[in-house]
Amino acid sequence: MLENFSLDELKRQFKTNKTLKLTTYAVGGVLVLVIGYLAYYQFVVTPKNKKSEDAYWYGLNLAANDSTDLAIEELTAQVKKYDGYKGGENAQFVLGRQYMEKGDFKKALEVLKGVELEDNYLAAMAVGLQGDCYSEMKNYKEAAAKYNEAAKVSDNEWTSPMYLFKAGLCAEELQDFDAALKLYKEIQDKYTIFANNKSIDKYIARVSNLKE
């Protein structure tokens, strides 16, 4: 059947068949969009990503030197200028941490909730820092939820057990000892190095006794 589908037949079908015509236009439209996006990424996004990464280092240096107010001022400007670009997102992450340094946990939450990071560790930490903000504000239920979320962003030997442990502490604050025990046992079973460093057996014993 395909052998009989000549170029002339294809032209005839295109002229008379509305479905074929619409499909062809749709595919052609998608192709144009893809080419347009690739060109935009190559000639606009990539150079601006590079500029954004270079730009936020000054604010990061201020933060590293405990110049919190100056860091906030500088990083806020970079976030506005490069929002959506790699350096802008990194700047927003550091900015949220600077608001935490000032004790403004509500503002820190507002900033951190909008962060989108490519690096898995930093992405987990951005969620975990939100948990820290809730914890500082004594909202242990929301803190535990954020810590559990952070632990699942990227399963690894560092951030995952760290945030499961923090979730366990929050569960204890909420007197949900079953949940705390489950979290501590998960650390014991899956993350041996962290479990040993934290002497997780002591926490398991403690919440087991509190359950009774």
PyMOL commands that set and color helices and strands:
alter all, ss='L'
color gray80, all
select helices_A, chain A and resi 2-4+7-16+18-55+57-64+68-81+86-101+105-112+120-136+140-153+159-173+177-190+192-197+200-211
alter helices_A, ss='H'
color red, helices_A
deselect
rebuild
show_as cartoon
